[in-house]
């Protein structure tokens, strides 16, 4: 299949996952041999969370990288809905991945704390229950990208909105490149008209999807 792409200085963006993201074998508990995000980590999370039935979305720069954005980052960012049942599944999955969860971290997950950093484990992980710039989890879930039938990824528009709303210098630096990548990705992966209509109908008061 032919790839489409466009140039950002010194980088080629393609309309699919970057080469290192495909045909990757994954251990159940990947070892942290680099400070940078790796496809191995994302695939390990996706498989473990699917097995435990976790409801979640990849978000942030790592999510864009899964889709093919040619950048680097240091952690895996996950957007989670609040709720004890789902939180228990998250804790179970993370323990099986090899994360050392303190009582404080477990309590934060169960309570749905807005932002949780986990650094004792095979890779760096951020759990986010209330990302900047996104109204709520349910609205983000209605727009998500189900990539390769394995990775539930927040829409690029939501990823960009969150980074813009955060106001952090390191996030603002990425915005121009992420916007260009979004345009190319959406040209290569247009939303089917029926899906777009269904999403619009769901926003009308008292309406029901066809």
C-alpha positions in Angstrom: 0.0 0.0 0.0 1.4 3.4 -0.9 2.1 5.8 1.9 1.4 9.5 1.6 3.4 12.0 3.5 4.7 15.5 3.8 7.9 17.1 5.0 8.6 18.9 8.2 12.3 20.1 8.4 14.5 16.9 8.5 11.4 14.7 9.1 9.0 12.7 6.9 5.5 12.2 8.2 3.6 9.3 6.8 0.0 8.4 6.9 0.4 5.4 9.2 2.6 4.3 12.0 6.3 4.9 11.8 8.4 2.0 10.7 9.6 1.1 14.2 6.0 0.7 15.3 5.2 -2.2 13.0 5.9 -6.0 13.4 7.2 -5.5 17.0 7.4 -8.4 19.3 6.4 -7.5 22.9 7.3 -9.0 26.2 4.6 -9.2 28.9 6.8 -6.9 31.1 9.1 -4.8 28.8 12.3 -3.5 30.4 13.0 0.2 30.5 16.2 0.5 28.5 15.6 4.0 27.3 14.1 7.3 28.6 12.2 7.7 25.4 8.7 6.3 24.4 8.8 3.1 22.5 6.3 1.2 20.5 7.0 -1.8 22.7 5.6 0.0 25.7 2.4 1.1 23.9 1.7 -2.4 22.6 2.3 -3.9 26.1 -0.2 -1.4 27.6 -2.7 -2.1 24.8 -2.6 -5.9 25.2 -2.6 -5.8 29.0 -5.5 -3.3 29.2 -7.5 -5.3 26.7 -7.0 -8.5 28.7 -8.2 -6.7 31.9 -11.1 -4.9 30.1 -9.8 -1.4 30.9 -11.6 1.6 29.4 -9.0 4.1 28.3 -7.5 6.2 25.5 -3.9 6.9 24.5 -3.5 10.7 24.6 -0.7 13.2 24.3 2.4 13.1 22.1 2.9 9.4 22.5 -0.6 8.8 21.0 0.3 10.9 18.0 3.5 8.9 17.6 1.5 5.7 17.4 -0.3 7.2 14.4 3.0 8.2 12.8 4.0 11.6 14.1 7.8 11.7 13.9 8.6 13.0 17.4 9.9 11.7 20.7 8.6 11.8 24.2 9.5 10.2 27.5 6.3 8.7 28.7 3.1 6.9 27.8 0.0 9.1 28.5 -3.3 7.5 29.2 -6.7 9.2 29.5 -9.0 7.3 31.9 -12.6 7.7 32.9 -13.3 8.0 36.6 -14.9 5.0 38.3 -13.8 2.4 40.8 -14.5 -0.7 38.7 -12.3 0.6 35.8 -9.7 1.8 38.3 -9.4 -1.7 39.8 -8.8 -3.1 36.3 -6.1 -0.5 35.7 -4.3 -1.4 38.9 -4.5 -5.1 38.0 -3.1 -4.5 34.5 -0.3 -2.3 35.7 0.8 -4.8 38.3 0.9 -7.5 35.6 3.0 -5.2 33.4 5.6 -4.9 36.3 4.7 -1.6 37.8 5.5 -1.1 41.5 2.4 0.7 42.8 2.5 2.2 46.2 -0.6 2.5 48.4 -0.6 6.2 47.6 -0.6 5.6 43.9 -3.3 3.0 44.1 -5.5 5.4 46.1 -4.9 8.1 43.6 -6.1 5.8 40.8 -9.1 4.6 42.7 -10.1 8.2 43.6 -9.6 9.4 40.0 -7.0 12.0 40.7 -6.6 14.4 37.8 -3.0 13.6 37.1 -0.9 10.7 38.3 2.8 10.1 37.4 4.1 6.5 37.8 7.9 6.1 37.6 8.5 2.8 39.3 8.1 0.3 36.5 9.3 -0.8 33.1 8.6 2.6 31.6 7.3 6.1 32.5 3.6 6.4 32.6 1.1 9.2 33.2 -2.5 8.5 34.0 -4.8 11.5 33.3 -8.5 11.7 34.4 -9.0 15.4 33.5 -6.8 16.5 30.7 -6.8 20.2 29.9 -8.9 21.3 26.9 -11.2 18.3 26.8 -14.7 18.5 28.2 -15.0 14.9 29.5 -14.0 11.4 28.7 -17.2 10.4 27.1 -17.0 13.1 24.5 -13.4 12.2 23.7 -14.4 8.5 23.4 -17.0 9.4 20.7 -14.2 10.9 18.6 -11.5 8.4 19.2 -9.4 6.5 16.6 -9.3 2.7 16.9 -5.9 2.1 15.3 -4.9 -1.3 14.1 -7.8 -2.8 16.1 -5.6 -2.6 19.2 -4.9 1.0 20.1 -7.8 3.3 21.3 -6.4 6.8 20.6 -7.8 10.2 21.3 -8.5 12.2 18.2 -5.7 14.4 17.0 -8.0 17.4 17.4 -8.4 16.5 21.1 -4.6 15.9 21.5 -3.9 19.3 20.0 -6.7 21.0 22.1 -5.2 19.5 25.3 -1.7 20.6 24.5 -2.9 24.1 23.6 -4.9 24.4 26.8 -2.1 23.3 29.0 0.0 26.4 28.1 3.2 24.5 28.8 6.1 25.7 26.7 7.2 22.2 25.7 3.6 21.5 24.5 3.3 24.8 22.6 6.4 24.0 20.6 4.8 20.9 19.2 1.5 22.5 18.1 2.5 23.7 14.6 3.9 20.3 13.6 0.9 18.5 15.2 -1.5 20.6 13.2 0.3 19.8 10.0 0.3 16.2 10.9 -3.4 16.3 11.7 -4.3 17.8 8.3 -2.4 15.1 6.5 -3.7 12.3 8.6 -7.3 13.5 8.1 -6.8 13.8 4.4 -5.5 10.2 4.3 -8.2 8.9 6.7 -11.5 10.8 6.0 -14.3 10.2 8.4 -17.1 8.2 6.6 -20.2 10.4 5.9 -22.5 8.1 7.8 -20.3 8.2 10.9 -20.1 11.9 10.8 -23.9 12.2 10.5 -24.4 9.8 13.4 -22.0 11.8 15.6 -23.8 15.0 14.7 -27.2 13.5 15.5 -26.1 12.3 18.9 -25.4 15.9 19.9 -29.0 17.0 19.3 -31.2 17.1 22.5 -33.5 14.1 22.8 -32.1 12.5 19.6 -31.1 8.9 19.2 -28.6 7.4 16.8 -30.2 5.7 13.8 
